[in-house]
Amino acid sequence: MLSLGSLDVKQRIAARLVTADIEALVASIPKPVGSFGYDPWGYNEDSFKLALGAAKRLYDHYFRVTAHGLENIPSEGRVLIVGNHSGQLPMDGVLVGVAAATNPHGPRLARAMIERFFPTVPWLGNFLNALGGVIGDPVNCSKMLDMDEAIIVYPEGIRGSGKLYRKRYQLQRFGNGFMHLAMNHHAPIVPVGIVGCEETMPAVINLAPIAKLLGLPYLPIVPSLLPLPARVYLNFGRPMHFSPAASEAEVTEQVETVKTELRRLMQIGLDERTSLY
Amino acid sequence: MATRTGSRAAPKKTVLITGAAGSLAKRVIARLHGQYNVIAVDFRRRVETDAGIPSYLVELHKRGFEDIFASHKIDAVIHIGRIFAHERTRQQRYNANVIGCKRLLDLCRKYKVGQVIIHSTYYVYGASAYNPALIDEDAPLKASEVTQDLVDSVELESLANIYLWKHPELNITILRPCNVLGPGVRNTMSILLSRSLVPVLIGFSPLMQFLHVDDMTDAMIAAFEQNKPGIYNVAPDDYVPYQEAVAQCGCRKLPVLSIPPSLPKLVASVLNWNAFFPPYLVNYFKYPVILDGRLFRETFSWQPRRSLNDIFTYYRKQKLSAS
């Protein structure tokens, strides 16, 4: 009886989250999967629908996201969506993912690159994979770009997400890996300036030694364990195309171009924001 | 000379097949018999074969093995036989699988065998949380990092690799299949899915690839007949999480605590689950090892013809008929 009861609750939650709109959206996303509904990275359409249903509510009603420039995300073909990273928890990845999946100009399944230690945590790895997340390995990115997928990359990595509140909206050091991928696979880069996620979890201090002890990338002291309902502004820029560079120094220069564009897009968001929460 | 061979049908090639008692080898033998002279070899028992198929009980690393090469003119070897962990000790396994394979390859050189096919396994890539999906043939073989019990698999591969480059006249093809399942298959995964109660690690359900043994037979025949030496993953482009496969095969799940990571290994060894959930394979039930099988599929124009559902149906029906 108990299992019947919980099954019922599960189904009812699913029915509420997976609205007809979500069904139609996911059905219109071109995504080849195997006979059991999985792709090679563990993405699963049914789990994705559920997650998208839940995340869309957060997107609309909790973070009240304003998105501009969605037409810049190509409706098909390979693309790297590159943003500024912030907010301790990867809420920015979720929100950019929702923006791409619900894009009126052509919905895309955008795959987020997740931390390498996530798959070692029970449930978390399978859960994130089912939603389309994959570990941020260059081999994964290459294969996905070859298969014309859309990938969300935060080249700052944990340097960006784990930074303290006093460093908000300052880009941290970028890795060059994403630029190599873009060049080698002729994939356009769509930059996205993200404003508001810094305020979802402002961190005063990072307890680095304890984090190290626990095997975590960082452990911030934050006012709330759940992200605060900050308003979020996403500004997508025009696709940027890069031809292969002759040297690593040239690659770094090209990365700087992306950073400059990201700063511009972030400033647009900061200017249009009238209230934090 | 040319006119003499041209006036008659070309003489039948002779193919030696190891591991003849196994279900894959049996199928390969049945397919090749008639078109070729087949010689069956196994270390476990002397295999009952059709008329006209000589069958030998011999250990590859023992002296008697050479007599077979001396008394038959062997043109090709299909090396399928290997010892699983639950069959012997680690030392015996190393001797048979690694030393045995070296001896086999040396004999192939000595008796001028023109083609060798080696049946390896996807285990050689190792199951790690950091694995990317769609692993290519040139990815590092990290299985020995996971456990010493897979050292023999990795070394067998390295050995075959050395011979592949050093002795191109052997025309070595190394096949690394994903999980092969189906009637008669006695590998770890098949024994596991034949059980009614099957261990699963709480919170982990890695994606897996499965191949029907008949499709694997087709793959081996294709590799043999087309003779395009190299290293190939053999896998379909279809994927299913382990726990879903377990349910589809009609098994009940036995949840095993997955944290700390040493716990499931301890449980598996204390309860002696060596035959179907060996401690050294625990990581393969935790992290995915997903192969990119494109190279083989395209090179040999091969596609699996049985679906995942076909495979799982066999295990489901097997349980129904048992009860």
Boltz contact constraints between the chains, C-beta under 6 A:
constraints:
  - contact:
      token1: [A, 34]
      token2: [B, 238]
      max_distance: 6.0
  - contact:
      token1: [A, 34]
      token2: [B, 239]
      max_distance: 6.0
  - contact:
      token1: [A, 35]
      token2: [B, 238]
      max_distance: 6.0
  - contact:
      token1: [A, 35]
      token2: [B, 307]
      max_distance: 6.0
  - contact:
      token1: [A, 35]
      token2: [B, 308]
      max_distance: 6.0
  - contact:
      token1: [A, 36]
      token2: [B, 240]
      max_distance: 6.0
  - contact:
      token1: [A, 38]
      token2: [B, 239]
      max_distance: 6.0
  - contact:
      token1: [A, 40]
      token2: [B, 133]
      max_distance: 6.0
  - contact:
      token1: [A, 40]
      token2: [B, 134]
      max_distance: 6.0
  - contact:
      token1: [A, 40]
      token2: [B, 239]
      max_distance: 6.0
  - contact:
      token1: [A, 40]
      token2: [B, 290]
      max_distance: 6.0
  - contact:
      token1: [A, 41]
      token2: [B, 133]
      max_distance: 6.0
  - contact:
      token1: [A, 42]
      token2: [B, 207]
      max_distance: 6.0
  - contact:
      token1: [A, 116]
      token2: [B, 130]
      max_distance: 6.0
  - contact:
      token1: [A, 119]
      token2: [B, 129]
      max_distance: 6.0
  - contact:
      token1: [A, 120]
      token2: [B, 129]
      max_distance: 6.0
  - contact:
      token1: [A, 122]
      token2: [B, 203]
      max_distance: 6.0
  - contact:
      token1: [A, 122]
      token2: [B, 258]
      max_distance: 6.0
  - contact:
      token1: [A, 123]
      token2: [B, 203]
      max_distance: 6.0
  - contact:
      token1: [A, 126]
      token2: [B, 205]
      max_distance: 6.0
  - contact:
      token1: [A, 137]
      token2: [B, 132]
      max_distance: 6.0
  - contact:
      token1: [A, 139]
      token2: [B, 132]
      max_distance: 6.0
  - contact:
      token1: [A, 140]
      token2: [B, 132]
      max_distance: 6.0
  - contact:
      token1: [A, 143]
      token2: [B, 134]
      max_distance: 6.0
